[in-house]
Amino acid sequence: MDRSLFAESGIFKDLDDEEIEGVGEVCQTVEFKVGDYIFREGDEGDRLFIIEKGEVRISRHVAGAGEEAITVLRRGACFGEMSVLDSSQRSMDAIAHSRCTLITISREDFRGLLESNPELANKILWSTVLLLCERLRGANEARRSLMVMAMF
């Protein structure tokens, strides 16, 4: 497994080589062409993804306006983990922005990793907490900016 890829990803960055090998054993590789949906808002969230090559656009459909792109993710970015953790439906669309190669781990395999190795689980879950805090701060800042703009 490509150590540098996992070092770039938010939730696996603190793992050592042996732990990465263990994660690699449950990974699958999938490829998507430009414009392919990786998942759609409302889909079951049964796996998480790490971008090995290419770009993925995270967006949502806005009634009367069409697609609203939230962000474009690049190599090393991890996405889809929220639905894997809380068994919820997808909250946004993920679309191949360019031809891309993704590493994917199913919910069942991800949970199996966490349950079988408490030290690994601690590292992954702390990294996940920090990643989600970073995203929440970004969302709060964006909301604050929108509120300020709405005043004028």
C-alpha positions, 0 to 999 in steps of 0.5 A: 500500500502507498504509505504516502497516500495514507500519510496525506489522508486525514484519518489514516495519517498517524498510522505506522507502516504495519498498521497501514499494511493491515488497512491495505488488506481490506482496501479495494481500488475503483476507477471513475470517468469524468462525470461519473457519480461515485455516490448521490445524496440520499444513497446508503453510506456503505463505504469511505474513499481516499483519492489516489489519482484525480479529483472528486467534486462534492456537491448538492442539487439546489432546487431551481438552481442546479448543482452547487459545487461545495469543494473539489478534493484531490489526492489524499483526501478522504471522503464518505467517512461520516456515513460509514461512522454513523450509518446515515445516508449520504448528505451530498453528491460525489462526482468524478471531476476528472478521471480518478482512481479511488481506494475504498473501504467498506463500512463492515471492513472499517468497523472490523479494523477498529474492533480488532485493534484498539490502538489502531482504532484510537489513532483513526478515531482521533484523526477523524475527530480532528478532521471533522472539527476542521470541516465544522470550523470551515462550515461555520466560517462560511456561514458567518461570511454568508450572514455578513453578506446578507446584511448588506 
